[in-house]
Amino acid sequence: MGVPKFVAIALVFAMIGGITRPSSAQVKQNSQLTVEIDGLRNRQGQVCLSLFTSGRGFPSNSSNAVQNQCTAITATPLFITFKNLQPGSYAVAVLHDANSDNKANRNGLGIPVEGFGFSENPVILTGPPKFNDAAFLVAGSTTNIQIKLNYLLGG
């Protein structure tokens, strides 16, 4: 391969790399995420959300979340916004804390008695989803997702 051909190929790869690699301005961009909570059975208590960037602690250990929010239920559907997010992969866990005790209540068999849900609305069979099953991409200035709550026992 002659030098001019090598230089031409190198320039093409350099241009492609410049197109696909985000600039530092894009990486530093602050995004916001708005979560629409659907399927609330009533307006009792509060809704608590935890936002995760990895599987560490997802979905039940909110101390590993990058942001947590609890809010009184004032309307249905309910909209919650997380601000100042870096673009990337996230997952949300939601709890309808109907008695406002700041815990996910369970019956004697360990089955949740309050409503819950996850981003990407994965099918819940025998346990909580993995992070990758609930992960979605935050990109641009605003990302909107919808989470449908599940009630296993009367709720």
Secondary structure, 3 states (H helix, E strand, C coil): CCHHHHHHHHHHHHHHHHHHCCCHHHHCCCEEEEEEEECCCCCCCEEEEEEECCCCCCCCCHHHCCEEEEEECCCCCEEEEEEEECCEEEEEEEEEECCCCCCCCECCCCCECCCEEECCCCCCCCCCCCHHHHCEEECCCEEEEEEECECCCCC
